[in-house]
Amino acid sequence: MDLRDPHPPSRARRTATAVLRPHPRLSFLVHRRSVGVALGLLVLLLAVMAVSTCLGQTYVSPAEVWRTLRTGAGPYDLVVNELRVPRIVLGALVGAALGAAGALVQTVTRNPLASPDVIGVGHGAAATTVIALATGAVSSPGAMPLVSVAGGLGAAALVYVLAWRRGMQAGRFVLVGVGIGVALSAVVQLYLADSELEAAEQVKLWLAGSLNGRGWEQAGPLGVVLLSALPALVWAARAARPLGLDADTAAALGVRVDRVRLGLTVLGVVLAATATGAAGPIGFVALTSPQLARRLTRTPQLPLLCSALTGALVLVAADLVARTLLPPLEIPVGALTSLVGGPYLLWLLGRRSAVR
């Protein structure tokens, strides 16, 4: 009996991946195209960040930007070092966190229409924030990051508990998340209707999602969270691969499906909630970035690193447009991403209907 594979893999398929062994007991399967795409996204992100540092109501030449960054002094020190650079760095960190969080949630649910926004993270952060403002627990939106993070985590935990029925069903998880999100959104609207005008305007600005007036104070904690999450993200990149199969097949391969799903969900929610606490709820970045990254890399699974880089690139570019489109008016970046993300969502819905 001939036991050879009648359809041996082609040379293109064999060379599509490589094994990286940083340690004799540690190895990674690397997709070559994904590495190239990641490097390209990183270069493009740095270029957009550089352009964003130059452009604004006050144009600063690249030479002056470099001189100001190098010396920390000069006529443009306030504009470059105090206003633009912290904001741009925060935008990159928030976008990376949202992109990675979206990839994790979509991997768990196996649904390209799912994101941390859908499962109630943003709504939970917003509802907890307005409740804290209404009860006097915090005095202004500037003191809200920890409150919003706690609210996002609490909302996601509630969704997970309510969706659990002898295991986590992806479809039920998304539907429960939508229902919880609608209920929490009603809490926010009730607060806006009954609160004083000044307080309502402050909350509306935060709810729109904006990087205006934010900087190192918000970027520092988010950067610490991302650095601390790196080992978990490395684990997630490996653990997520078997979830591309159906649950029974993954379980037959020895994967503890429910535990892996719980771990990926917790990691994604922590990243999304922390990003929301830093910049407010910014919609559609977590939804669109993983799908854009997957189309670039052409991988069967959602690429975690490329999703994070795509999210950072999308948010930094969107903030640049929001700052320079209608000077001197600054559009909240969350409003701009929602404006662009809405048609994308309709296209994705239409595409899925056509496939079915």
C-alpha positions in Angstrom: 0.0 0.0 0.0 1.4 3.4 -1.0 1.1 5.7 2.0 2.6 8.7 0.3 0.5 11.9 0.0 -1.1 11.9 -3.4 -1.2 15.7 -3.3 2.2 16.8 -1.8 2.5 20.4 -0.9 3.8 22.7 -3.6 7.1 24.5 -3.2 5.2 27.8 -2.8 3.2 26.4 0.1 6.4 24.9 1.7 8.2 28.2 1.6 5.2 30.3 2.8 6.2 29.7 6.4 9.4 29.4 8.4 10.2 28.1 11.8 11.9 30.6 14.2 13.8 29.0 17.1 15.0 31.7 19.5 15.6 29.0 22.1 16.1 25.2 21.8 12.8 24.7 23.7 10.9 27.5 22.1 9.9 27.8 18.4 7.5 29.9 16.4 5.9 29.3 13.0 6.4 32.5 11.1 4.4 33.4 7.9 6.8 35.0 5.5 4.3 37.3 3.9 3.1 38.5 7.3 6.6 39.5 8.2 6.9 41.6 5.1 3.5 43.1 5.6 4.4 43.9 9.3 7.6 45.6 8.2 5.7 47.6 5.5 3.0 48.7 8.0 5.7 49.8 10.5 7.5 51.9 8.0 4.2 53.4 6.8 3.2 54.1 10.4 6.5 55.9 11.2 6.1 58.0 8.0 2.5 59.0 8.9 3.6 59.9 12.4 6.4 62.1 11.0 4.0 63.8 8.6 1.5 64.3 11.4 4.2 66.0 13.5 4.9 68.5 10.8 1.3 69.3 9.8 -1.3 71.3 11.7 -2.4 74.9 12.2 1.3 75.7 12.4 3.5 74.0 9.8 6.9 72.8 11.1 9.5 71.7 8.6 11.0 68.2 9.1 14.4 69.8 9.8 12.9 71.9 12.6 11.0 68.9 14.0 14.2 66.9 14.2 16.1 69.8 15.8 13.3 70.3 18.3 13.1 66.6 19.2 16.9 66.3 19.5 17.5 69.5 21.6 14.2 69.8 23.4 14.3 73.6 22.9 13.5 76.1 20.2 10.5 78.1 19.0 8.5 75.0 18.2 9.1 73.2 21.4 5.6 73.7 22.7 4.0 72.7 19.4 6.1 69.6 18.8 7.2 68.2 22.1 4.2 69.2 24.3 1.2 69.0 21.9 1.8 66.9 18.8 4.3 64.1 19.8 2.5 62.9 22.9 -0.8 63.0 21.0 0.6 61.0 18.1 2.2 58.4 20.3 -1.0 58.0 22.3 -2.9 57.6 19.0 -0.5 54.8 17.9 -0.8 53.0 21.2 -4.6 53.3 21.3 -4.9 52.1 17.7 -2.5 49.1 18.4 -4.5 48.1 21.5 -7.8 48.3 19.6 -6.5 46.4 16.6 -5.1 43.6 18.7 -8.3 43.5 20.8 -10.4 43.3 17.7 -8.4 40.4 16.3 -8.7 38.5 19.6 -12.4 39.0 19.9 -13.1 38.1 16.3 -10.9 35.0 16.7 -13.0 33.9 19.7 -16.3 34.5 18.0 -15.2 33.5 14.5 -17.2 36.5 13.3 -15.8 39.4 11.3 -18.7 41.6 12.6 -17.6 41.2 16.2 -15.4 43.6 18.1 -15.0 44.9 21.6 -17.5 47.6 20.7 -20.1 45.0 19.9 -19.7 43.0 23.2 -20.3 46.1 25.3 -16.8 47.3 26.3 -17.3 50.8 25.1 -20.8 51.0 26.4 -19.8 49.7 29.8 -17.0 52.2 30.0 -19.4 55.0 29.0 -22.2 54.0 31.4 -19.8 53.6 34.4 -18.3 57.0 33.6 -21.6 58.8 33.6 -22.8 57.1 36.7 -19.5 58.1 38.5 -20.1 61.7 37.3 -23.7 61.7 38.4 -22.9 60.4 41.9 -19.9 62.7 42.3 -17.4 59.8 42.5 -15.3 61.7 39.9 -15.5 65.4 39.3 -14.5 65.7 35.6 -13.9 63.5 32.5 -10.2 64.0 33.1 -10.4 61.7 36.1 -12.2 58.9 34.4 -9.6 56.5 32.9 -9.7 54.0 35.8 -13.4 54.2 36.1 -14.0 53.6 32.4 -11.5 50.7 32.4 -13.4 49.1 35.3 -16.7 49.7 33.5 -15.5 48.1 30.3 -14.2 45.0 32.1 -17.4 44.7 34.1 -19.6 44.9 31.1 -17.6 42.2 29.2 -17.7 40.0 32.3 -21.4 40.3 32.5 -21.8 39.5 28.8 -19.6 36.4 29.2 -21.5 35.1 32.2 -24.9 35.6 30.5 -23.7 34.0 27.3 -22.3 30.9 29.1 -24.5 27.8 28.5 -22.4 24.6 29.1 -19.7 26.4 27.2 -19.3 29.7 25.4 -21.3 29.9 22.2 -19.9 32.5 19.9 -23.2 33.5 18.4 -24.9 33.9 21.7 -21.9 35.8 23.0 -22.3 38.4 20.3 -26.1 38.7 20.7 -25.9 39.1 24.4 -23.2 41.7 23.9 -25.4 43.7 21.6 -28.3 43.5 24.1 -26.1 44.6 27.0 -24.7 47.4 24.9 -28.1 48.8 24.0 -29.2 48.7 27.7 -26.0 50.5 28.8 -26.4 53.1 26.0 -29.9 53.9 27.4 -28.2 54.7 30.7 -25.9 57.1 29.0 -28.7 58.8 27.1 -30.8 59.1 30.3 -27.9 60.9 32.0 -27.4 63.3 29.1 -31.1 64.1 29.1 -31.2 65.0 32.8 -27.8 66.5 33.4 -26.8 70.2 33.3 -25.6 71.6 30.0 -22.0 71.9 30.9 -21.7 68.4 32.4 -23.5 67.0 29.4 -21.2 68.7 26.9 -18.1 67.3 28.8 -19.5 63.8 28.6 -20.5 64.2 24.9 -16.9 65.2 24.1 -15.5 62.2 25.8 -18.1 59.9 24.2 -17.1 61.1 20.8 -13.6 59.7 21.3 -10.9 62.3 20.9 -7.1 62.6 21.3 -7.3 66.4 21.7 -5.8 67.5 25.0 -4.4 64.1 25.8 -0.8 63.2 26.0 1.9 61.4 28.1 -0.4 61.2 31.2 -2.7 58.8 29.2 0.0 57.3 27.0 2.2 56.2 29.9 -0.3 53.8 31.6 -1.4 52.4 28.2 2.2 51.8 27.2 2.8 49.9 30.5 -0.3 47.8 29.9 0.9 46.9 26.3 4.4 46.1 27.5 3.0 43.9 30.3 0.7 42.1 27.9 3.5 41.2 25.4 4.0 37.7 26.9 0.2 37.1 26.9 0.1 38.3 23.3 2.8 35.9 22.2 0.8 33.1 23.8 -2.4 34.3 22.2 -0.7 34.3 18.7 0.0 30.6 19.1 -3.2 29.6 21.0 -5.5 31.2 18.5 -4.4 29.1 15.6 -6.4 25.9 16.5 -9.5 28.1 17.0 -9.7 28.5 13.3 -11.0 24.9 13.2 -14.3 24.0 14.6 -14.6 23.4 18.4 -14.8 19.6 18.2 -11.7 19.3 15.9 -9.7 21.7 18.2 -10.7 19.7 21.3 -9.7 16.5 19.5 -6.2 18.0 19.0 -5.9 18.5 22.8 -6.9 22.2 22.9 -8.9 23.2 26.0 -11.2 25.3 23.9 -13.2 27.1 26.6 -10.1 28.0 28.6 -8.4 29.3 25.5 -11.4 31.3 24.5 -11.7 32.8 28.0 -8.0 33.8 28.0 -8.2 35.4 24.6 -11.4 37.2 25.5 -10.0 38.6 28.8 -6.8 39.8 27.1 -8.8 41.5 24.3 -11.2 43.2 26.8 -8.3 44.4 28.9 -6.6 46.0 25.9 -9.9 47.5 24.6 -10.9 48.8 28.0 -7.5 50.4 28.7 -7.6 52.1 25.3 -11.1 53.4 25.9 -10.0 54.8 29.2 -7.2 56.7 27.6 -9.0 58.2 24.6 -12.7 57.5 25.0 -14.7 55.1 22.9 -13.3 55.1 19.4 -15.5 53.1 17.1 -14.7 50.7 14.2 -10.9 50.6 14.6 -11.2 47.3 16.4 -13.7 46.1 13.8 -11.9 47.0 10.6 -8.2 46.6 11.5 -8.1 42.8 11.8 -10.0 42.3 8.5 -7.7 44.8 6.6 -4.7 43.0 8.1 -6.0 39.6 7.0 -6.5 40.8 3.5 -3.0 42.1 3.4 -1.3 39.0 4.8 -3.7 36.4 3.2 -3.4 34.2 6.2 -6.2 31.8 7.3 -6.1 33.2 10.8 -6.3 36.8 11.9 -2.7 38.1 12.2 -2.3 39.7 15.7 0.8 41.8 15.1 -0.4 43.1 11.7 -3.8 43.9 13.2 -2.2 46.0 15.9 0.0 47.8 13.4 -3.0 48.4 11.1 -5.0 49.8 14.0 -2.2 52.1 14.9 -1.8 53.3 11.3 -5.5 53.8 10.9 -5.9 55.8 14.1 -2.9 58.0 13.5 -3.9 58.8 10.0 -7.5 59.4 11.0 -6.3 61.8 13.8 -4.1 63.7 11.2 -7.2 64.1 8.9 -9.4 65.2 11.9 -6.9 67.9 12.9 -6.3 69.3 9.4 -9.5 68.8 7.5 -11.4 71.9 8.7 -8.9 74.2 10.5 -9.2 75.6 13.1 -11.9 73.1 14.0 -10.7 69.7 15.2 -13.1 66.9 14.5 -13.1 64.1 17.2 -11.2 61.2 15.8 -13.9 58.8 17.0 -16.5 60.7 14.9 -14.3 60.4 11.8 -13.6 56.7 12.2 -17.3 56.0 12.7 -18.1 58.0 9.6 -15.7 55.9 7.6 -16.4 52.7 9.4 -20.2 52.8 8.8 -19.9 52.3 5.0 -17.3 49.6 5.6 -19.7 47.7 7.9 -22.5 47.9 5.3 -20.0 46.6 2.7 -19.0 43.7 4.9 -22.6 42.8 5.6 -23.4 42.8 1.9 -20.4 40.7 1.2 -21.3 38.1 3.7 -24.9 38.0 2.4 -23.6 37.5 -1.1 -21.3 34.7 0.0 -24.2 32.9 1.6 
